[in-house]
Amino acid sequence: MPGVYRILFLFSLVLLVNFGLKGQPNTFYFMKGVVQTREMNPAKHGLESGYYVGLPFLSSVDLSANTNNWNFNDLVHRGAGLQKDSMIWDFENLLKTFDQKNYLRESASLTFAEYGWKKKQNFFAVSISEHETAEPFFEKPLAEFLYYGNEPLIGTTFKSGDFGLMAQHYRQFAFTYSRQNSRKLSTGITGKLLFGMAGIATKGIGFETEMPASGDQINFKGSGEMYLSGPVEILQSQPNGYDLQFSNSFKAGKYLLNFGNPGLAVDLGLTYKVLKNLELSVSLIDLGFINWRNNLSSLTEDGNFSYEGIQLNAPGKVPPTASSFQPLLDNLKDSIVKAFPLELTSQRFSTLLPAKLYLGGEYTVIKNVSIAALASIRMFKKQLFGSYTASVNAVLGKSLTLTAAYTYFESTPNNLGMGLSYKFRGLQLYAATDNVVSPFYPNQASNLSIRVGINLLFPEPDRREQRRRAFVPKVRNKYHRF
């Protein structure tokens, strides 16, 4: 059986790693002159004057993935000694890197269309974008059980802990309004109308085993719930049975025009100048939910079972034998299915967006150069995860802005980030990442993030300069004859 557990564990791990390597970088928060920074704090819009248009489908592309400090290189790496020229699978090394609770978080977003403008002290913006998030999670005892099997657990009670998956794909219609209330205070708010396309949520999935020291039986308890909304139809051959049939009901037009799963969210933010050179900021992002109402399937399981071995047909013989094992295995399967009935229903459910809290401070050292610090806190499964960033930000001339940052990201240290934006005749290009090394060594990375985009900027004409030019007296040529 340990061999089977190894295969199951490897299969699950490869799925997770491939799924993730495909949020917003903290480095992006303090970048200058980029309008999309408002998505991390709606009070920080970055538009000096006039209006802007995001290049369709290219104004904002955001990809990120991170774990709690484990990566693919922990599992597959170059060996030592006689194996120094070979790549080896090192499950025990991977298990050492796991915390008690583990996750892989992945997110992606694409903005279809975006437009904004500034009028005096007020800023307005509207956008349409697509978002996807996924977060598989598990506890270390489950990984150890899948690798080592149940032999080390004889005489003990084993608990797998909570494991499962939270994922959703949704469309977002957003409207932002921010205002410079005074020389010191600016506030902003973004209202979001959401429509879920597909979602999955698990609740309370876990199991418990108890094996006496005698080893003559195993007591097994298991329970869990899974909720699904998406273009997949699940059919059950028998009531409470495990013979499930999955049929693909995906139709592109129907899927993309799905407005049957509504939701709401809000972003709140403010900035305040404590001193002439010191500004503090705070924002709460993606505080919202989605109600899933159509294309529903839900599975619920709860039961317990005691396994005392298989009763052979001819136990009197030495050794005991059986003329056929298939009927015995079928009887065991029927007993397990009866002990753990699987209920299939179409139950509505709700999911929360991954809300984030940002706390920032920025100090202007000299004109156009500042140093800053940012704390980012998110909550998942009633647990808080924090990341902390220090950055240096500079505006070089009228066209170029640079940001260099160091981030300690949710148990993952040594993330060197960089941000850059460049303007040329109204065209703005920008990019930011929290880990500039990760694209070159993805197998060693625990944190991958990148954000890129293109904007068209239309600044308001400088009216003072226009008036000054209008009133400059014309100088006659000295050779002009009257």
C-alpha positions in Angstrom: 0.0 0.0 0.0 2.8 2.6 0.6 3.6 2.4 -3.1 0.0 3.4 -3.9 0.1 6.3 -1.5 3.3 7.5 -3.1 1.6 7.4 -6.5 -1.4 9.3 -5.2 0.7 11.9 -3.5 2.9 12.4 -6.6 -0.1 12.8 -8.8 -1.7 15.4 -6.5 1.5 17.3 -6.2 2.2 17.4 -10.0 -1.3 18.7 -10.5 -0.8 21.5 -8.0 2.6 22.6 -9.3 1.6 22.6 -13.0 -1.6 24.4 -12.1 0.2 27.2 -10.4 3.1 27.9 -12.7 1.4 29.3 -15.3 -2.4 39.2 -7.0 -1.1 42.2 -7.5 2.7 42.5 -6.9 3.3 44.5 -3.8 6.0 46.3 -5.7 3.2 47.9 -7.8 1.6 49.8 -4.9 4.0 52.8 -4.9 4.7 53.1 -8.6 4.3 56.6 -9.8 2.1 57.8 -12.6 0.4 54.4 -13.3 -3.4 54.7 -13.1 -3.9 51.0 -12.3 -2.3 51.5 -8.8 -5.9 52.5 -7.8 -6.7 48.7 -7.9 -4.6 48.4 -4.7 -5.8 51.7 -3.2 -8.6 53.6 -5.0 -7.3 56.9 -3.4 -4.0 56.5 -5.4 -5.0 56.9 -9.1 -1.7 58.3 -10.5 -3.4 60.5 -13.1 -2.1 64.1 -13.0 -4.7 65.6 -15.4 -6.8 64.9 -18.4 -8.0 61.4 -19.2 -6.7 58.0 -20.2 -7.8 54.9 -22.2 -6.5 51.4 -21.4 -5.4 49.6 -24.6 -8.2 47.0 -25.1 -7.1 43.6 -23.7 -3.6 45.0 -22.9 -4.2 47.7 -20.3 -3.7 45.2 -17.5 -2.6 41.6 -17.4 -1.9 40.2 -14.0 -0.5 36.7 -13.2 0.7 35.4 -9.8 1.3 32.1 -7.9 2.8 31.4 -4.6 3.1 28.7 -1.9 4.1 28.8 1.7 7.8 28.4 1.0 7.9 25.0 -0.9 8.6 24.5 -4.5 9.1 21.9 -7.2 12.9 21.9 -6.6 12.3 20.5 -3.1 10.8 17.4 -4.8 13.0 17.0 -7.9 16.6 18.0 -7.6 20.2 16.8 -8.4 21.4 14.0 -6.2 24.6 13.7 -4.2 27.5 11.2 -4.2 26.9 8.5 -6.8 23.8 10.3 -7.9 25.3 13.7 -8.4 24.8 13.5 -12.2 21.2 12.4 -11.9 17.9 14.1 -11.0 16.2 12.4 -8.1 12.7 12.3 -6.6 13.0 13.4 -2.9 9.6 13.0 -1.2 11.1 13.1 2.3 12.9 16.4 1.6 9.6 17.9 0.3 7.8 16.8 3.5 10.4 18.6 5.6 9.5 21.9 3.8 5.8 21.7 4.5 4.2 23.7 7.3 1.4 22.3 9.4 -1.0 24.0 7.0 -0.1 24.4 3.3 -1.5 26.0 0.2 -0.8 26.9 -3.4 -2.5 30.2 -4.4 -2.8 31.2 -8.1 -4.6 34.1 -9.6 -5.0 35.8 -13.0 -6.8 38.8 -14.4 -7.3 40.5 -17.7 -8.8 43.9 -18.3 -10.9 44.1 -21.5 -11.7 47.8 -21.5 -10.8 50.7 -19.2 -11.4 54.5 -19.2 -10.8 57.2 -16.7 -10.6 61.0 -16.3 -9.7 63.6 -13.8 -11.7 66.8 -13.3 -10.2 69.3 -10.8 -9.9 67.4 -7.5 -12.1 64.4 -8.6 -11.1 61.2 -10.5 -13.5 58.8 -12.2 -12.8 55.4 -13.9 -14.8 52.5 -15.3 -13.5 49.1 -16.4 -14.5 45.6 -17.4 -12.2 42.7 -16.5 -12.0 38.9 -16.1 -10.7 37.3 -12.9 -9.7 33.8 -11.8 -8.4 32.6 -8.5 -7.7 29.1 -7.2 -6.2 27.8 -3.9 -5.8 24.1 -3.1 -4.9 23.5 0.5 -3.9 20.6 2.8 -2.3 19.8 6.1 1.1 18.1 6.6 -0.3 15.0 8.3 -2.2 14.1 5.1 0.9 14.4 2.9 2.8 12.1 5.4 -0.1 9.6 5.4 -0.1 9.4 1.6 3.7 8.9 1.5 4.4 6.6 4.5 1.1 4.8 4.6 -0.7 3.7 7.8 1.9 1.4 9.3 3.6 4.1 11.5 0.1 4.9 12.8 -0.6 1.5 14.5 -1.8 2.1 18.0 -2.7 5.8 17.3 -5.5 7.9 16.0 -4.8 9.8 12.8 -6.5 13.0 11.7 -6.0 14.2 8.1 -6.9 17.8 8.8 -8.9 19.9 6.4 -8.1 19.8 2.7 -9.8 20.8 -0.5 -10.0 23.6 -3.1 -11.5 27.0 -3.4 -11.6 28.4 -7.0 -13.7 30.8 -9.0 -13.9 32.5 -12.4 -15.9 35.8 -12.6 -16.4 38.9 -14.7 -16.2 42.3 -13.0 -17.7 45.7 -13.9 -16.0 48.4 -11.8 -16.6 52.1 -11.2 -14.0 54.1 -9.2 -14.4 57.6 -7.7 -11.7 59.3 -5.7 -11.2 62.8 -4.5 -8.5 65.0 -3.0 -10.4 66.2 -0.1 -7.7 68.6 1.1 -4.0 69.1 0.8 -3.4 66.3 3.2 -6.3 63.9 2.7 -7.4 61.9 -0.4 -10.1 59.2 -0.3 -11.4 56.7 -2.9 -14.0 53.9 -3.4 -14.5 51.3 -6.1 -17.9 49.6 -6.5 -17.9 46.2 -8.3 -20.7 44.3 -9.9 -19.6 40.6 -10.3 -21.0 37.7 -12.4 -19.6 34.3 -11.6 -18.8 32.0 -14.6 -17.6 28.9 -12.7 -16.8 28.1 -9.1 -16.0 25.3 -6.7 -15.8 25.3 -2.9 -15.2 22.5 -0.4 -16.1 22.5 3.2 -15.0 20.2 6.0 -13.4 17.5 3.9 -11.3 15.3 6.1 -11.0 11.8 7.6 -9.9 10.1 10.8 -8.5 6.6 11.3 -8.0 4.7 14.5 -6.0 1.5 14.5 -5.5 -0.5 17.8 -2.0 -1.8 18.6 -3.3 -5.3 17.9 -3.9 -4.3 14.3 -7.0 -6.5 14.0 -9.2 -3.7 12.7 -9.2 -0.1 11.4 -11.9 2.4 12.4 -12.5 5.0 9.7 -14.5 8.2 9.8 -14.9 10.7 7.0 -17.0 13.7 6.0 -17.0 16.6 3.6 -19.0 18.8 1.3 -18.2 20.0 -2.3 -20.2 22.7 -4.2 -19.8 23.2 -7.9 -21.2 25.7 -10.4 -20.0 25.3 -14.0 -20.5 23.7 -17.4 -20.3 20.2 -16.0 -23.3 17.9 -15.4 -22.9 15.2 -12.7 -25.2 12.2 -12.9 -25.5 9.5 -10.2 -26.3 5.9 -11.4 -27.7 4.9 -8.0 -29.0 7.0 -5.1 -26.1 7.6 -2.6 -23.7 5.7 -4.9 -20.3 6.5 -6.2 -20.9 5.6 -9.8 -20.7 9.2 -11.0 -20.9 10.2 -14.6 -19.5 13.6 -15.7 -20.8 15.1 -18.9 -19.3 18.3 -20.5 -22.0 20.8 -21.2 -19.6 23.6 -22.2 -20.9 26.1 -24.8 -18.7 29.1 -25.3 -21.5 31.6 -25.9 -23.6 30.4 -23.0 -20.6 30.3 -20.7 -19.3 33.8 -21.6 -22.8 35.4 -21.3 -23.6 33.8 -18.0 -25.1 36.5 -15.7 -26.9 34.0 -13.4 -24.4 34.1 -10.5 -24.4 37.7 -9.3 -22.1 39.3 -6.7 -21.0 42.6 -5.2 -17.7 43.9 -3.9 -16.1 47.1 -2.8 -12.6 48.6 -2.5 -11.9 51.4 0.0 -8.8 53.5 0.4 -7.3 56.7 1.7 -4.0 58.5 1.9 -3.0 61.2 4.5 0.0 63.4 4.6 1.1 63.4 8.2 4.1 65.6 7.5 5.2 67.4 4.4 7.4 64.5 3.3 5.5 61.6 4.9 2.3 60.1 3.6 0.4 57.2 5.2 -2.1 55.1 3.3 -4.6 52.3 4.0 -6.9 50.3 1.8 -9.3 47.3 1.9 -9.6 45.5 -1.4 -12.0 42.9 -2.8 -14.4 42.9 0.2 -17.3 41.0 -1.5 -19.0 37.8 -2.5 -20.6 35.8 -5.3 -23.9 34.0 -5.0 -23.9 30.8 -7.2 -27.4 30.0 -8.5 -27.2 28.1 -11.8 -25.4 25.0 -13.2 -25.2 23.6 -9.7 -24.0 20.3 -8.3 -23.2 19.5 -4.7 -21.8 16.4 -3.1 -22.1 15.5 0.6 -20.6 12.6 2.5 -20.6 11.6 6.2 -20.1 8.2 7.7 -17.9 5.7 9.6 -16.7 2.2 8.9 -14.8 -0.5 10.7 -12.6 -2.8 8.7 -11.8 -6.2 10.2 -10.4 -7.9 7.2 -12.0 -10.1 4.5 -13.9 -13.2 5.5 -12.5 -16.1 3.3 -14.9 -18.7 1.9 -12.9 -21.6 3.4 -11.4 -20.3 6.6 -11.0 -23.9 8.0 -8.2 -24.7 5.6 -4.6 -24.1 6.5 -3.7 -21.6 5.2 -7.2 -20.2 4.6 -8.1 -19.9 0.9 -10.9 -18.5 -1.3 -12.1 -19.9 -4.6 -12.7 -16.3 -5.9 -11.7 -13.0 -4.5 -13.9 -10.8 -6.7 -17.2 -11.5 -4.7 -15.3 -10.8 -1.5 -14.0 -7.4 -2.8 -17.5 -6.6 -4.2 -19.0 -7.2 -0.7 -16.4 -5.0 0.9 -17.1 -2.2 -1.6 -20.8 -2.5 -1.0 -20.2 -2.2 2.8 -18.1 0.9 2.3 -20.6 2.6 0.0 -23.4 1.8 2.5 -21.3 3.2 5.3 -20.5 6.5 3.4 -23.5 7.4 1.4 -22.8 10.1 -1.2 -25.6 12.6 -1.6 -25.9 14.5 -4.9 -28.1 17.7 -4.9 -28.2 21.1 -6.6 -27.7 23.4 -3.6 -27.0 27.1 -3.9 -23.8 28.4 -2.3 -21.8 31.6 -1.8 -18.1 32.3 -2.0 -16.0 35.2 -0.7 -13.5 37.1 -2.7 -9.9 36.9 -1.3 -10.0 40.2 0.6 -6.7 42.1 1.3 -5.7 44.8 3.6 -2.8 47.2 2.7 -1.1 49.5 5.2 1.6 51.7 3.7 3.9 54.6 4.4 6.0 56.6 2.0 8.8 59.2 2.8 10.0 61.6 0.2 13.8 61.9 0.6 14.4 64.4 -2.1 12.3 65.6 -5.0 11.1 62.7 -7.1 12.8 60.0 -4.9 11.1 58.3 -2.0 11.4 55.2 0.3 8.3 53.3 1.3 7.1 50.3 3.4 4.0 48.2 2.8 2.2 45.5 4.8 -0.3 43.3 3.0 -2.6 41.0 5.0 -5.1 38.5 3.6 -7.4 36.1 5.3 -8.1 32.5 4.1 -9.8 29.7 6.0 -9.9 31.8 9.2 -6.1 32.2 9.0 -4.1 35.5 8.4 -1.2 35.6 5.9 1.0 38.6 5.8 3.7 40.0 3.4 5.9 42.9 3.9 7.7 45.1 1.3 10.3 47.9 1.4 10.9 49.9 -1.8 12.8 52.8 -3.3 10.8 54.8 -5.9 12.1 57.4 -8.4 10.7 59.6 -11.1 13.4 60.2 -13.8 12.5 63.1 -16.0 9.0 63.2 -17.6 9.0 59.7 -19.1 10.6 57.1 -16.8 9.7 55.9 -13.3 11.5 53.1 -11.5 10.8 51.1 -8.3 13.1 48.6 -6.6 11.7 46.4 -3.8 12.4 43.6 -1.3 9.4 41.5 -0.1 9.0 38.9 2.6 6.1 37.1 1.1 4.0 34.8 3.4 6.9 32.7 4.8 9.0 33.2 1.6 11.9 35.6 2.1 14.4 37.0 -0.4 12.0 38.3 -3.1 13.7 41.1 -5.1 11.1 43.0 -7.1 11.2 45.7 -9.7 8.7 48.1 -11.4 9.1 50.3 -14.4 6.9 52.6 -16.5 7.8 54.5 -19.6 5.9 57.2 -21.5 6.4 58.2 -25.1 4.1 60.7 -26.8 1.0 59.6 -24.9 1.8 55.9 -24.9 2.6 54.4 -21.5 4.1 51.0 -20.9 4.5 49.5 -17.4 5.5 46.3 -15.8 6.1 45.1 -12.2 7.1 41.9 -10.4 7.8 40.9 -6.8 10.5 38.4 -7.9 12.7 39.3 -10.9 14.6 35.9 -10.6 11.5 33.6 -10.7 10.9 33.7 -14.4 14.4 32.4 -15.0 14.4 29.7 -12.3 10.7 28.8 -11.9 11.4 25.3 -10.4 13.1 27.0 -7.4 10.5 29.7 -7.0 7.9 29.8 -4.2 6.5 33.2 -5.4 5.8 34.2 -9.0 4.1 37.4 -10.0 4.0 39.8 -12.9 1.8 42.7 -14.0 2.1 44.4 -17.4 0.0 46.9 -19.3 -0.3 49.7 -21.9 -2.2 52.9 -21.5 -3.0 55.8 -23.8 -2.6 59.1 -21.9 -4.3 62.4 -22.9 -3.1 65.1 -20.4 -5.0 68.3 -20.1 -3.3 71.2 -21.8 -1.4 73.6 -19.5 -3.8 76.6 -19.5 -1.3 78.8 -17.7 1.3 78.2 -20.3 -1.3 78.8 -23.1 -2.2 82.1 -21.5 1.4 83.1 -21.0 2.1 82.5 -24.7 -1.0 84.3 -25.8 0.1 87.5 -24.0 3.8 87.5 -25.0 4.2 90.7 -27.1 5.3 90.2 -30.7 8.8 91.6 -31.5 9.0 93.3 -34.9 11.8 92.6 -37.2 14.1 95.7 -37.1 14.2 95.7 -40.9 10.5 95.8 -41.2 9.3 99.0 -42.9 6.2 100.9 -41.8 
